[in-house]
Amino acid sequence: MGFFEESNDDLVEDVVLEPEAVNLRELIAEYAAEHTVTNMCEAEQLFTSIADNAVVWSFEGDEGKNIWGGFGGGKLNATLYGDIFGSIAGLSAGLHTTYPEFFTPYLFATRFDKFSKLCQSFNIRLPEVPGKLKKCERALYYLAINRSLYDFRKRHELHHRNSMLSSMTLLQKASFLVLMANCRGLPVFGFP
């Protein structure tokens, strides 16, 4: 995530802000609400657009200066794909807030081994993880995970609006996953 300050109609890079200055989940939820998503293909296009082209917003900073923020935008600079996989929890939670039927919040970025075991116990196939140097592919890997989880929900009819999962809050869904992992004999783990 980068911030720029407007100074004499030019943008000055590397404005330092407190980490809590931006709530990524809320920012992404608001951005997603500006887009229509009616199927999984459109959901994947929305995510890819954020990764490739960035979400840009502005707000008033100290002394009334206009501050611009940007998240994602890997096509502009490949290192910006790091925003995506480095902040996947907030990004996926924001997308889930707006389109829960198409996006699953991914809260396992630092516990992929546990997540992988959980998926194996439910026969959810995950594709191979892209190498660390493949920044774009790593940024878009969430799409493969999300698609696998979507297919699982669809196959087991867990995607309908009237299903038990649709009425759960994000915290309740996370607790449900931990409970299911424990029932399957997997160690219970915390979320980052």
Secondary structure, 3 states (H helix, E strand, C coil): CEEEEEECCEEEECCCCCHHHCCHHHHHHHHHHCCCCCCHHHHHHHHHHHHHHCEEEEEECHHHCEEEEEECCCCCCHHHHHHHHHCHHHHHHHHHHHCCCCCCCCCCCCCHHHHHHHHHHCCCCCCCCCCCCCHHHHHHHHHHHHHHHHHHHHHCCCCCCCCCHHHCCHHHHHHHHHHHHHHCCCCCCCCC
